[in-house]
């Protein structure tokens, strides 16, 4: 079932898992997700590493979760280091496995790279990937990313909303936000979406705080997420 249809009623939550870096960690993560399965999240997803470094392990885990658990699985797709043909092959594999939902994002540049450079015959913008999926794989539900604190590469919030609207107009069915630590940023983001004519579900990206070190690490990964003095 498409995520947008699931979100039409009730209260929902989901889990997003960091990508496994080795076969062993992939097996461990799979067993952990199985333990969480009885909680019945609305869906689960597994991210890519920076620059798509864990692409194959992520794909394998996503397909296994679909085949061996009752969970509704969302497959992440990024345009970092992949061509249109690469994305096509991933989508074909996911479709064959019965996966119905993808999250289409441009992705962060690999470590050590200051800016994003699309692969040869790749997707410079997430909106182009969304259009491609909608045209060639219309049975997929498509999620896209939103940034309550603003996109780090787009200081102009008006342009940022234009870019988000382009993804929605291209066929996105729901928005999943980057993590944030101040609810006011999320509410402001939702109001900006309303003013921009964006009226699809917006899922809040929430990161549980388990330690100070983890908080600092996640703030770095989120490219400078603001942390309130009082949490």
ABEGO torsion letter per residue (X at the ends): XBAAAAAABEBBBBBBBBBBABAAAAAAAAAAAAAAAAAGBABBBBBBBBGGAAAAAAAAAAAAAAAABABBBBBBBBABGBBAAAAAAAAAAAAAAGBABBBBBAEBBBBGBABBBBBBGBBABAAAAAAAAAAABAABBBBBBBBAAEBAABABAAAAAAAAAAAAAAGBABBBBBBBABAAAAAAAAAAAAAAGBBBBBBBBBBBBABAAAAAAAAAAAGGBBBBABX
